[in-house]
Amino acid sequence: EAPHFVMHVRAILSEKYGLKRVEEGGYKVITTLDYDKQKAGEEEVKKGVEARGKQYQFSNAALISLDPKNGQILSMVGSKDYFAEDIDRQFNVVTLSARQPGSSFKPIVYAAAFIKGFLPQTTLWDTATAFKIDTGTYEPKNYNLKENGPVSMRQALQGSLNIPAVKTLYLVGVSRALDFAETLGYTTLKQRNRFSLALVLGGAEVKPIEHASAFATFANEGILYPTSAILRVEDANGKVLEEWQKPEGARVMEPQIPRLISNVLSDNDARAYIFGTRNSLTLPDRPVAAKTGTTNNYHDAWTVGYTPSIVTVVWVGNNDNKEMKRGAD
């Protein structure tokens, strides 16, 4: 049951106690997994791939849910089916794979902008702009290849407009944005010379588990907790080898910043001009913050969503990085 999660826990324990002791020691391990949520996650991932995979030419998906109030893993689905024969099934996309996040990375950059003093009502011009970069000029295009003139940062983020997002990163600075991302727990951004203004459009690879943890800081008003999977370990004699204690957590933002991000990402009216009012980014009975992301040529598609009590990241694509069909997002 929950095989990707079980193997993740096994790897953690093996690193700590040695593989032989883990396999033969008779340990009793209590984990953070919420089994009802785990089954729901497995069912939705499988259902999503089976319902749309053939149409949009993707074969795999993954999901992780965390409790933002303590960093505990509630659900981990590393692929469509751990036991399937048609994909690299045992590879855990959630913890092992670094994939480009597309526009789902934009809230990180906008949060850095809010820290610098910009506001959701700050006006940006969504018009064709050529930016000077080391290799020449960079002229980003919006997803629908249209331009919208003056827009607020709120509208730009919710409409997932690329041109204003690049302007926002230009105002923040690539180095400052990377510094901020690393305080949120991303470990895949070390080779900084690789990144330029395309960073805000998802030009840097991230791990889904770290992406979820970063968004958990928005849900938790700026406090980052280390991700945990194990609550208690006992040996064969009942001796407690380790027991989870809630860590203090690190404040990585003042509360007003994540409140602004959450307010924007839960504003369905602000995204309606692009997504329509009736879209898949809302819940019927409560506010929810959400952001999508699609990479160039449709290699990866993401959705991140959160409330104060849960954050979930879903990735869809192909393990071999094969391109999906337009519209897969």
Summary of the structure (lengths in Angstrom):
residues: 329
radius of gyration: 20.2
end to end distance: 29.2
largest distance: 69.1
contacts: 1091
relative contact order: 0.18
helix: 40%
strand: 21%
